[in-house]
């Protein structure tokens, strides 16, 4: 792979057919339009008991393939003498234990718990004033806060919990400024070097930025870079809401540009709910729209915020299905038009994703019933298809209307019949093995995607990863031509994707 063979592409875009109601849906399984999703997490920060029984852990991390858990760093629980008020962590440790029994390889992402004026204990305060959501606070002193975080990591190590990811900032950017963030991270690593911990407790990555909205995250990321702090921001995280002023979808591209080799994560993905069944469908649609559009902007890590403990409440059931339909895969080219935010109440949403040789088509219908809806495959061949639909309010258990009447014609057309009004549908389409991948033989490790070189001046190239041997990736372009490229010459994020695929 030569550096002059990479076409520049920060975010994949594609033409969509504008319509207010879909008469048919076209999907192209061979055309990914988003980043490969590597992580999906449930959040223990506000609901520490979400996996307080083996049954709940099984539902969230066994029946659903979530592979990361976001846990709380309760700064207020940590005293100046290094002791810990474990009552503030409540049942979190029990939940972690149950999750690890179901999925021993689950990734642990620790994030600062936001509590406005009670976020930081008094003993870490500096003389400088700051704010946390208009609450006046004293900014944390980096030397003291760095020591507190070291105490936290040591406390977790005694319970054999090693962090994979650490977020020092969580919407507290007017108190823990970017400069203080970098200074805190430096102190933390110096402190950990003195604590005699096993290497496995020291190998975490920092999740940087993490603002309330993407513009705030951009400013924080830029200030982190200006403070020479990129060694403490291995990943750019941000929050982005379907119903709050938190920037535009294009802001994600701007965040990526701050340091293009950093993966993007949406660490607090929201899905609202309503007592009114019709309005509830639009809220589910808006949550899914954020998920899909951010994936198309390059986001490859997600954390669902809230409600995991409510088992089969409507939004939570959809969250679990969304993980199944996207983890390890990406959005693919789909006809129809929808916005990341501010969709009209009656607007439909159709978006397909692909994981391996399975295509998942989400269809949100806030309007009238449809007697028939054809799905046309532009590549690949369907062997079978099934579907299910849900309706109801967000505060009651989702009502499963039943399985859809689905038929497959000549492998290229899937027909959905009798789609209910005001409902959400999910269609599973099984392809022939590697049927939508240009490669004609052998298995495919990673479907067609844009690969980046470690050279920031190099252009990207669209290709599928066929195999890996002795650190060399064997790639195939859509036109059938092949090439080899050392994985250690890929960008850090893409090298990780390739190595993870090869390991599996």
C-alpha positions as CSV (number, residue, x, y, z in Angstrom):
1,X,0.0,0.0,0.0
2,X,1.7,3.2,-1.2
3,X,1.0,6.5,0.5
4,X,-0.2,8.0,-2.8
5,X,-3.0,5.4,-3.0
6,X,-5.1,6.7,-0.1
7,X,-8.0,9.0,-1.1
8,X,-8.7,11.5,1.6
9,X,-12.0,10.8,3.4
10,X,-12.7,12.1,6.9
11,X,-16.3,11.0,7.0
12,X,-18.1,8.8,4.5
13,X,-21.1,10.4,2.9
14,X,-23.5,9.1,0.3
15,X,-26.4,10.2,-1.8
16,X,-29.8,9.6,-0.3
17,X,-33.1,9.7,-2.1
18,X,-35.3,12.3,-0.5
19,X,-38.8,11.3,0.3
20,X,-41.3,11.7,3.1
21,X,-42.7,8.2,2.9
22,X,-40.8,5.2,1.6
23,X,-42.3,3.1,-1.2
24,X,-39.2,0.9,-1.2
25,X,-35.8,0.8,0.4
26,X,-32.5,0.1,-1.3
27,X,-29.5,-1.2,0.6
28,X,-25.9,-2.0,-0.6
29,X,-24.2,-4.5,1.8
30,X,-20.9,-4.0,0.0
31,X,-20.8,-0.2,0.8
32,X,-20.1,0.6,4.4
33,X,-20.8,4.2,5.3
34,X,-19.6,4.3,8.8
35,X,-16.7,3.2,11.1
36,X,-16.5,-0.3,12.4
37,X,-18.0,-0.2,15.9
38,X,-15.5,-1.7,18.3
39,X,-17.2,-1.1,21.7
40,X,-20.6,-0.8,23.2
41,X,-21.1,-0.2,26.9
42,X,-23.8,-0.1,29.5
43,X,-23.4,2.6,32.2
44,X,-23.1,1.9,35.9
45,X,-22.5,5.6,36.9
46,X,-26.0,6.6,37.7
47,X,-27.5,3.1,38.0
48,X,-24.9,1.0,39.8
49,X,-27.2,-1.9,40.3
50,X,-27.9,-2.6,36.6
51,X,-26.2,-6.0,36.8
52,X,-26.7,-6.7,40.5
53,X,-28.0,-10.2,39.7
54,X,-26.5,-12.9,37.5
55,X,-29.7,-12.8,35.4
56,X,-29.4,-9.1,34.6
57,X,-25.7,-9.5,33.8
58,X,-26.6,-12.3,31.4
59,X,-29.2,-10.2,29.7
60,X,-26.9,-7.3,29.2
61,X,-23.5,-9.0,28.5
62,X,-24.5,-12.5,27.4
63,X,-27.7,-12.4,25.5
64,X,-26.6,-9.0,24.3
65,X,-22.9,-8.8,23.2
66,X,-22.0,-5.6,24.9
67,X,-18.2,-5.6,25.5
68,X,-17.5,-2.6,27.8
69,X,-18.9,-1.2,31.0
70,X,-18.6,2.4,32.1
71,X,-18.0,2.6,35.8
72,X,-18.0,5.5,38.2
73,X,-15.0,7.3,39.7
74,X,-16.6,9.0,42.8
75,X,-14.1,11.6,43.7
76,X,-16.1,12.5,46.8
77,X,-15.6,9.0,48.1
78,X,-11.8,9.4,48.3
79,X,-10.3,10.9,51.5
80,X,-7.0,12.8,51.8
81,X,-5.4,9.9,53.7
82,X,-6.1,7.5,50.8
83,X,-9.1,5.7,52.5
84,X,-12.3,5.2,50.6
85,X,-16.0,5.6,51.5
86,X,-17.2,2.5,49.7
87,X,-20.8,3.3,50.4
88,X,-20.8,5.9,47.7
89,X,-20.0,3.2,45.2
90,X,-22.9,1.1,46.4
91,X,-23.6,-2.1,44.4
92,X,-21.2,-1.2,41.6
93,X,-18.6,-3.7,42.6
94,X,-21.3,-6.5,42.6
95,X,-22.4,-5.5,39.2
96,X,-18.9,-5.6,37.9
97,X,-18.3,-9.0,39.4
98,X,-21.5,-10.4,37.8
99,X,-20.6,-8.9,34.4
100,X,-17.1,-10.4,34.4
101,X,-18.6,-13.8,35.2
102,X,-20.6,-13.5,32.0
103,X,-17.9,-11.8,29.9
104,X,-14.5,-12.2,31.5
105,X,-13.0,-10.0,28.7
106,X,-15.3,-7.0,29.2
107,X,-13.5,-3.7,29.0
108,X,-13.6,-1.3,32.0
109,X,-14.1,2.4,31.3
110,X,-13.9,4.5,34.4
111,X,-15.3,8.0,34.2
112,X,-15.5,10.9,36.7
113,X,-18.9,11.1,38.3
114,X,-20.5,14.5,37.8
115,X,-22.2,15.9,40.9
116,X,-22.1,19.6,40.3
117,X,-20.7,21.3,43.5
118,X,-20.1,17.9,45.1
119,X,-18.0,16.5,42.2
120,X,-14.7,17.2,43.9
121,X,-13.9,16.8,47.6
122,X,-12.7,19.9,49.5
123,X,-9.3,18.6,50.1
124,X,-8.4,18.7,46.3
125,X,-9.5,22.3,45.9
126,X,-7.2,25.0,44.5
127,X,-7.6,28.8,45.1
128,X,-9.0,29.3,41.6
129,X,-12.7,29.6,41.1
130,X,-14.6,27.7,38.4
131,X,-18.1,26.4,37.6
132,X,-19.8,23.1,37.0
133,X,-23.2,23.8,35.2
134,X,-23.4,27.2,36.8
135,X,-22.6,25.9,40.3
136,X,-19.6,27.8,41.7
137,X,-16.8,25.5,42.7
138,X,-13.1,25.6,43.4
139,X,-11.1,24.2,40.5
140,X,-9.3,21.0,41.5
141,X,-5.5,21.2,42.2
142,X,-3.8,18.9,39.7
143,X,-1.3,17.6,42.2
144,X,-4.0,16.6,44.7
145,X,-6.5,15.4,42.1
146,X,-3.8,13.3,40.4
147,X,-3.1,11.7,43.7
148,X,-6.8,11.0,44.3
149,X,-7.1,9.3,40.9
150,X,-4.0,7.2,41.7
151,X,-5.7,6.2,45.0
152,X,-8.8,5.2,43.0
153,X,-6.8,3.0,40.7
154,X,-4.9,1.4,43.6
155,X,-8.3,0.7,45.4
156,X,-9.6,-1.0,42.3
157,X,-6.4,-3.0,41.9
158,X,-7.0,-4.5,45.4
159,X,-10.3,-5.8,44.0
160,X,-8.5,-7.1,40.9
161,X,-10.1,-4.6,38.6
162,X,-7.8,-3.2,36.0
163,X,-8.9,-0.2,33.9
164,X,-8.8,-0.3,30.1
165,X,-10.0,3.3,29.7
166,X,-10.0,6.3,32.0
167,X,-11.9,9.6,31.6
168,X,-10.8,12.4,33.9
169,X,-13.2,14.9,32.5
170,X,-16.9,14.4,32.3
171,X,-18.7,17.7,31.5
172,X,-16.6,19.6,34.1
173,X,-14.5,21.5,31.7
174,X,-15.0,24.9,33.4
175,X,-13.5,23.4,36.6
176,X,-11.0,20.8,35.3
177,X,-9.8,23.0,32.5
178,X,-7.8,21.3,29.7
179,X,-4.5,22.6,31.1
180,X,-5.5,21.2,34.6
181,X,-6.5,17.9,32.9
182,X,-3.1,17.5,31.3
183,X,-1.3,18.4,34.5
184,X,-3.5,16.0,36.5
185,X,-2.7,13.2,34.0
186,X,1.0,13.8,34.4
187,X,0.8,13.7,38.2
188,X,-1.3,10.6,38.0
189,X,1.2,8.7,35.9
190,X,4.1,9.9,38.2
191,X,2.1,8.7,41.3
192,X,1.3,5.3,39.8
193,X,5.0,4.9,39.1
194,X,5.6,5.0,42.8
195,X,2.8,2.6,43.8
196,X,4.4,-0.7,42.8
197,X,1.4,-1.8,40.8
198,X,1.4,-4.8,38.4
199,X,1.7,-3.7,34.8
200,X,-1.9,-4.7,34.0
201,X,-3.2,-1.9,36.2
202,X,-1.1,0.7,34.4
203,X,-1.9,0.0,30.8
204,X,-5.2,2.0,30.4
205,X,-5.9,4.6,27.7
206,X,-7.2,8.1,28.4
207,X,-10.5,9.2,26.9
208,X,-10.2,12.9,26.3
209,X,-12.5,15.9,25.7
210,X,-15.9,14.5,26.9
211,X,-17.9,17.7,26.9
212,X,-21.6,18.1,27.2
213,X,-21.8,18.9,23.5
214,X,-19.5,18.4,20.6
215,X,-18.4,22.1,20.3
216,X,-17.3,22.0,23.9
217,X,-15.5,18.8,23.3
218,X,-13.7,20.4,20.2
219,X,-12.5,23.3,22.3
220,X,-11.3,21.0,25.1
221,X,-9.5,18.7,22.6
222,X,-7.8,21.7,20.9
223,X,-6.7,23.1,24.3
224,X,-5.5,19.6,25.3
225,X,-3.4,19.5,22.1
226,X,-2.1,23.1,22.7
227,X,-1.0,22.0,26.2
228,X,1.0,19.2,24.7
229,X,-1.4,16.7,26.2
230,X,-2.1,14.3,23.4
231,X,-0.3,11.5,25.3
232,X,-3.2,11.8,27.7
233,X,-6.0,11.7,25.1
234,X,-5.8,8.4,23.2
235,X,-9.5,8.6,22.3
236,X,-11.8,11.6,21.7
237,X,-15.1,11.3,23.5
238,X,-18.2,13.5,23.5
239,X,-21.8,13.7,24.4
240,X,-24.5,14.6,21.9
241,X,-28.2,14.7,22.5
242,X,-31.3,14.2,20.3
243,X,-33.2,17.0,22.0
244,X,-30.7,19.4,23.5
245,X,-28.4,22.1,22.0
246,X,-25.1,20.1,21.7
247,X,-23.9,21.0,18.3
248,X,-24.4,19.7,14.8
249,X,-23.6,16.3,13.3
250,X,-20.8,17.9,11.2
251,X,-19.0,18.9,14.5
252,X,-17.9,15.3,14.9
253,X,-15.7,15.7,11.8
254,X,-14.2,18.8,13.4
255,X,-13.5,16.9,16.5
256,X,-11.8,14.2,14.5
257,X,-9.5,16.7,12.8
258,X,-8.0,17.9,16.1
259,X,-5.9,14.7,16.1
260,X,-7.0,12.5,13.2
261,X,-5.5,9.2,14.5
262,X,-7.7,9.3,17.6
263,X,-10.8,7.1,17.6
264,X,-14.1,8.9,18.2
265,X,-16.5,7.7,21.0
266,X,-20.0,8.8,21.8
267,X,-19.9,8.0,25.5
268,X,-23.4,9.0,26.6
269,X,-25.8,8.0,23.9
270,X,-29.4,8.9,24.9
271,X,-32.8,7.6,23.9
272,X,-35.8,9.5,25.3
273,X,-39.2,8.0,26.0
274,X,-42.9,9.2,26.2
275,X,-46.1,8.0,27.8
276,X,-47.8,8.5,24.4
277,X,-47.1,5.5,22.1
278,X,-47.1,7.6,18.9
279,X,-44.7,10.2,20.4
280,X,-42.6,7.4,21.8
281,X,-41.9,6.0,18.3
282,X,-40.5,9.4,17.3
283,X,-38.2,9.5,20.3
284,X,-36.9,6.0,19.6
285,X,-36.4,7.1,16.0
286,X,-34.5,10.2,17.1
287,X,-32.2,8.1,19.4
288,X,-31.4,5.7,16.5
289,X,-30.8,8.6,14.1
290,X,-28.1,9.9,16.4
291,X,-26.5,6.5,16.7
292,X,-26.5,5.9,12.9
293,X,-25.4,9.4,11.9
294,X,-22.5,9.5,14.4
295,X,-21.3,6.1,13.2
296,X,-21.3,7.6,9.7
297,X,-19.2,10.5,11.0
298,X,-16.6,8.0,12.3
299,X,-17.7,7.1,15.8
300,X,-16.6,3.6,16.8
301,X,-17.3,3.4,20.5
302,X,-20.7,3.9,22.3
303,X,-22.1,3.9,25.8
304,X,-25.8,3.8,26.3
305,X,-26.8,6.2,29.1
306,X,-29.4,5.1,31.6
307,X,-32.3,2.7,31.9
308,X,-30.4,-0.6,31.4
309,X,-31.9,-1.8,34.7
310,X,-35.4,-1.5,33.4
311,X,-35.2,-4.8,31.5
312,X,-37.9,-4.7,28.8
313,X,-39.0,-1.1,28.8
314,X,-39.4,-0.1,25.2
315,X,-36.2,2.1,24.8
316,X,-34.1,-0.4,26.6
317,X,-35.2,-3.3,24.5
318,X,-34.3,-1.2,21.4
319,X,-30.9,-0.4,22.9
320,X,-30.1,-4.1,23.3
321,X,-31.2,-4.8,19.7
322,X,-29.1,-1.9,18.5
323,X,-26.0,-3.4,20.0
324,X,-26.6,-6.7,18.3
325,X,-27.1,-4.9,15.0
326,X,-24.0,-2.7,15.0
327,X,-21.2,-4.0,17.3
328,X,-18.5,-5.4,15.1
329,X,-20.1,-3.9,12.0
330,X,-21.1,-0.5,10.5
331,X,-23.9,1.3,8.8
332,X,-24.2,0.5,5.1
333,X,-25.5,2.5,2.2
334,X,-29.3,2.9,2.5
335,X,-31.8,4.9,0.5
336,X,-34.2,7.3,2.1
337,X,-33.4,10.5,4.0
338,X,-33.3,11.4,7.7
339,X,-31.5,13.9,9.8
340,X,-29.3,13.4,12.8
341,X,-31.5,15.8,14.7
342,X,-34.8,17.8,14.2
343,X,-36.6,15.2,12.1
344,X,-40.3,16.1,11.5
345,X,-42.7,14.2,13.7
346,X,-44.0,12.0,10.8
347,X,-40.6,11.4,9.2
348,X,-39.7,7.7,8.6
349,X,-36.3,6.3,9.2
350,X,-34.7,3.5,7.4
351,X,-31.1,2.5,8.0
352,X,-29.3,-0.8,7.4
353,X,-26.2,-2.1,9.2
354,X,-24.0,-5.0,8.5
355,X,-22.2,-7.3,11.0
356,X,-20.4,-10.2,9.3
357,X,-22.7,-11.8,6.8
358,X,-25.9,-10.4,8.5
359,X,-27.6,-7.3,7.4
360,X,-30.0,-5.5,9.9
361,X,-32.5,-3.1,8.6
362,X,-34.1,-0.7,11.1
363,X,-37.4,0.9,10.0
364,X,-39.2,3.5,12.2
365,X,-42.7,4.2,11.1
366,X,-44.5,7.0,13.0
367,X,-47.3,7.0,10.4
368,X,-49.9,4.7,8.9
369,X,-49.7,1.0,8.3
370,X,-48.1,-0.3,5.1
371,X,-49.4,-3.2,3.2
372,X,-46.1,-3.9,1.6
373,X,-42.5,-2.5,1.6
374,X,-39.9,-3.9,-0.8
375,X,-36.2,-4.0,0.2
376,X,-33.9,-4.2,-2.8
377,X,-30.3,-5.5,-2.3
378,X,-27.8,-3.7,-4.6
379,X,-25.2,-6.4,-3.9
380,X,-24.9,-9.7,-2.3
381,X,-27.6,-12.4,-2.1
382,X,-30.1,-13.0,0.7
383,X,-30.6,-16.6,1.8
384,X,-33.4,-15.8,4.3
385,X,-35.0,-12.9,6.1
386,X,-37.0,-12.5,9.3
387,X,-38.5,-9.5,11.0
388,X,-40.2,-8.3,14.2
389,X,-42.0,-5.1,15.3
390,X,-42.7,-3.2,18.5
391,X,-45.1,-0.5,19.6
392,X,-46.2,1.1,22.8
393,X,-45.2,3.8,25.3
394,X,-41.8,4.2,26.8
395,X,-42.9,3.7,30.4
396,X,-44.4,0.3,29.9
397,X,-42.9,-2.9,28.6
398,X,-42.6,-2.9,24.9
399,X,-45.5,-4.6,23.1
400,X,-44.3,-7.1,20.6
401,X,-46.8,-7.0,17.8
402,X,-45.3,-10.2,16.4
403,X,-43.1,-11.4,13.6
404,X,-43.3,-9.8,10.2
405,X,-44.5,-11.5,7.1
406,X,-41.2,-11.5,5.1
407,X,-40.3,-13.2,1.8
408,X,-37.2,-13.4,-0.3
409,X,-37.3,-13.3,-4.1
410,X,-34.2,-14.4,-6.1
411,X,-31.9,-13.4,-3.3
412,X,-32.2,-9.7,-4.4
413,X,-35.6,-8.6,-3.1
414,X,-37.0,-8.9,0.4
415,X,-40.7,-8.1,0.8
416,X,-42.2,-6.9,4.1
417,X,-45.9,-7.2,4.4
418,X,-48.5,-5.7,6.8
419,X,-46.2,-3.3,8.6
420,X,-48.1,-1.8,11.6
421,X,-48.7,1.9,12.1
422,X,-46.7,3.8,14.8
423,X,-44.1,1.0,15.2
424,X,-40.5,0.1,15.0
425,X,-39.4,-2.8,12.9
426,X,-36.1,-4.7,12.7
427,X,-35.4,-7.0,9.8
428,X,-32.6,-9.5,9.7
429,X,-31.3,-10.5,6.3
430,X,-28.8,-13.4,6.1
431,X,-26.4,-13.2,3.2
432,X,-24.6,-16.0,1.5
433,X,-21.2,-16.3,3.0
434,X,-19.2,-13.2,2.1
435,X,-21.8,-12.6,-0.6
436,X,-21.6,-8.9,-0.5
437,X,-17.9,-8.7,-0.4
438,X,-15.9,-8.3,-3.6
439,X,-13.5,-11.1,-2.6
440,X,-14.5,-14.3,-4.4
441,X,-12.9,-16.8,-2.1
442,X,-11.8,-17.3,1.5
443,X,-13.2,-15.6,4.6
444,X,-13.2,-11.8,5.2
445,X,-11.8,-10.5,8.4
446,X,-13.1,-6.9,8.0
447,X,-15.6,-5.8,5.3
448,X,-14.8,-3.0,2.9
449,X,-13.8,0.2,4.8
450,X,-11.5,3.1,4.4
451,X,-8.1,2.3,5.9
452,X,-5.7,5.0,7.1
453,X,-1.9,5.0,7.0
454,X,0.1,6.2,10.0
455,X,1.5,8.8,7.7
456,X,-0.9,11.8,8.2
457,X,-0.2,13.0,4.6
458,X,-1.2,9.7,3.1
459,X,-4.6,9.2,1.5
460,X,-7.1,6.5,2.6
461,X,-8.0,3.5,0.6
462,X,-11.2,1.4,0.4
463,X,-10.5,-2.3,0.8
464,X,-11.5,-5.4,2.7
465,X,-9.0,-7.1,5.0
466,X,-8.8,-10.7,3.8
467,X,-6.2,-12.2,6.2
468,X,-3.2,-11.4,8.3
469,X,0.1,-13.3,8.5
470,X,3.4,-12.3,10.2
471,X,2.1,-8.8,10.8
472,X,1.2,-8.3,7.1
473,X,-2.3,-7.5,6.2
474,X,-3.7,-8.9,2.9
475,X,-6.2,-6.5,1.4
476,X,-8.7,-6.6,-1.5
477,X,-10.1,-3.6,-3.3
478,X,-13.6,-3.4,-4.6
479,X,-12.3,-3.9,-8.1
480,X,-10.8,-7.3,-7.1
481,X,-7.1,-6.2,-7.0
482,X,-5.1,-7.1,-4.0
483,X,-2.2,-5.7,-2.0
484,X,-0.2,-6.4,1.2
485,X,0.6,-3.8,3.8
486,X,2.3,-4.0,7.3
487,X,-0.2,-3.5,10.1
488,X,2.4,-1.4,12.0
489,X,2.2,1.2,9.2
490,X,-1.5,1.7,9.6
491,X,-2.9,4.4,11.9
492,X,-3.1,3.4,15.5
493,X,-6.9,3.0,15.4
494,X,-6.9,1.0,12.1
495,X,-4.1,-1.2,13.3
496,X,-6.1,-2.1,16.4
497,X,-9.1,-2.9,14.2
498,X,-7.1,-5.2,12.0
499,X,-5.3,-6.9,14.9
500,X,-8.6,-7.4,16.8
501,X,-10.1,-9.0,13.7
502,X,-7.1,-11.3,13.2
503,X,-7.2,-12.3,16.8
504,X,-10.8,-13.4,16.6
